[in-house]
């Protein structure tokens, strides 16, 4: 499978994840979002950039929904952030959907916690 971004064909897995993480760009994330009916806001980007940072700078770590919510609560002080907040942003299971938009490999862990 593949997607076309800026007239360039980018290979994806059958599940829609990038085959090569080096192919990621913000335009790729926007294309994934468009394909899934999402318009990326600053909050979406906060989650996407957090996931990329965790994966590339923390030994391939792919946080689950609970850990993501805690990290966003620190990023968005004064707000109650929980899994529901993340599901509002990424209704197709936040850790997987946001991970796909972040250009990460598919996580093999089970469940959101």
C-alpha positions as CSV (number, residue, x, y, z in Angstrom):
1,X,0.0,0.0,0.0
2,X,1.0,3.6,-0.3
3,X,-0.1,7.2,0.0
4,X,0.8,10.1,-2.3
5,X,2.1,13.2,-0.6
6,X,3.5,16.2,-2.6
7,X,3.5,14.1,-5.7
8,X,5.7,11.4,-4.0
9,X,4.6,7.9,-3.4
10,X,5.2,6.8,0.2
11,X,5.0,3.1,1.1
12,X,2.7,2.1,4.0
13,X,1.9,-1.2,5.6
14,X,-1.5,-2.9,5.2
15,X,-2.6,-1.2,8.5
16,X,-1.6,2.2,7.1
17,X,1.7,2.8,9.0
18,X,4.8,4.1,7.3
19,X,7.2,1.3,6.2
20,X,10.1,3.8,6.6
21,X,10.0,6.3,9.5
22,X,12.3,8.5,7.6
23,X,9.5,9.2,5.1
24,X,7.5,11.1,7.7
25,X,6.9,14.9,7.4
26,X,4.1,17.1,8.7
27,X,2.6,16.9,5.2
28,X,2.4,13.1,5.6
29,X,0.7,13.6,9.0
30,X,-1.8,16.0,7.4
31,X,-2.5,13.5,4.6
32,X,-3.1,10.7,7.1
33,X,-5.4,13.1,9.1
34,X,-7.3,14.1,5.9
35,X,-7.8,10.4,5.0
36,X,-9.3,9.8,8.4
37,X,-11.5,12.9,8.4
38,X,-9.5,14.9,11.0
39,X,-8.2,18.5,10.9
40,X,-5.1,18.8,12.9
41,X,-5.1,21.5,15.6
42,X,-2.3,22.6,17.9
43,X,-3.4,20.0,20.4
44,X,-3.1,17.2,17.8
45,X,0.4,18.5,17.0
46,X,1.3,18.5,20.7
47,X,0.5,14.8,20.8
48,X,2.1,13.9,17.5
49,X,5.4,15.7,18.5
50,X,5.3,14.1,21.9
51,X,5.0,10.7,20.4
52,X,7.9,11.3,18.0
53,X,10.1,12.6,20.7
54,X,9.4,9.6,22.9
55,X,10.0,7.1,20.1
56,X,13.2,8.7,18.6
57,X,14.7,10.0,21.8
58,X,13.7,7.4,24.4
59,X,14.7,4.0,22.9
60,X,11.6,3.4,20.7
61,X,9.1,4.1,23.5
62,X,5.5,4.1,22.4
63,X,3.4,5.4,25.3
64,X,-0.1,4.0,25.9
65,X,-3.1,6.2,26.3
66,X,-2.8,6.7,30.0
67,X,0.9,7.8,29.8
68,X,-0.1,10.1,26.9
69,X,-2.8,11.7,28.9
70,X,-0.4,12.3,31.8
71,X,2.1,13.9,29.5
72,X,-0.5,16.2,27.9
73,X,-1.8,17.2,31.3
74,X,1.7,18.5,32.0
75,X,1.7,20.2,28.6
76,X,-1.7,21.7,29.0
77,X,-1.7,22.9,32.7
78,X,-4.9,23.9,34.4
79,X,-6.9,21.3,32.4
80,X,-8.2,17.9,33.3
81,X,-6.8,15.7,30.7
82,X,-7.7,12.0,30.5
83,X,-8.2,9.3,28.0
84,X,-11.5,10.8,26.9
85,X,-9.6,14.0,26.0
86,X,-7.3,12.0,23.7
87,X,-10.3,10.1,22.2
88,X,-11.8,13.5,21.3
89,X,-8.7,14.3,19.3
90,X,-8.0,10.8,17.9
91,X,-11.2,8.8,17.9
92,X,-9.6,5.8,16.3
93,X,-7.7,4.8,19.5
94,X,-5.3,7.6,20.4
95,X,-2.1,5.7,20.8
96,X,-2.5,3.9,17.4
97,X,-4.1,6.7,15.4
98,X,-1.7,9.4,16.7
99,X,1.2,7.0,16.3
100,X,0.4,6.5,12.7
101,X,0.1,10.2,12.1
102,X,3.5,10.6,13.9
103,X,5.0,8.2,11.5
104,X,5.8,5.6,14.0
105,X,5.7,1.8,13.5
106,X,2.5,0.1,14.6
107,X,2.7,-0.7,18.3
108,X,2.3,-4.4,19.1
109,X,1.1,-3.9,22.7
110,X,-2.4,-4.8,23.6
111,X,-5.0,-2.4,24.8
112,X,-4.8,1.3,25.7
113,X,-3.4,0.8,29.2
